[in-house]
Amino acid sequence: MTTMWKKVLGRDEIFFDLLEASADEANASAARLKDFLLRIQGVLSVDCLQDLILTRQKNKEITTQITRELCRTFVTPLEREDIEALSKSLYKIPKTVQKIAERIMISPRDIVKDESLHNQVHFLGQATDNVVKMVRLLRTGSSLNAVVEMDSRLQYIEGEADKLVTSMLHELYQGRREAKEVIILKDVFELLERAIDRCRDAGSTVFQIVLKIS
């Protein structure tokens, strides 16, 4: 462990706790979206959204607490702008996931049977899992190589998800589905793509932080 990291870890670790908690909530939102798709197939109820709403609210509270701690803490273990940037990126993940569920909620039940939709949600889960691991590296002060490897993994997931979106759009534009279904699925897939992009943003911020300190 470098001298710099020893100095960092000797300070108050509240920011590491909060950022890790935020990443955990982002990861939970992806898992709950997967569960939501299974539950919604036979149920039309706002109760299906409740877990996702609570996850977003909890993450918002964490983000607010981070802002509060930044205002009253003179010395921080990471640069203030980096903590704030990572906090905002993490919060946007469950925020976008909730929007996805809300769109699906008002859509015809048949769209939740779409295999591509479930595959894309699976990629989102992989992305949030990776983000959690990357955020935890900030506390341990792992080597730059470890962060590079995880960042590459996140890029790979994003690339595979992009391929799936392109494939899905190709199918939609071939006229094999009704116009209404095309509009709905396109909207949901674009939101899923945005959620995965949020994961990529969070991963990039972690990478930049570690790069600065290494």
Helices and strands as residue ranges (DSSP letters): H 3-9, H 14-40, G 46-49, H 50-72, H 80-105, G 109-113, H 115-140, H 144-173, H 179-213
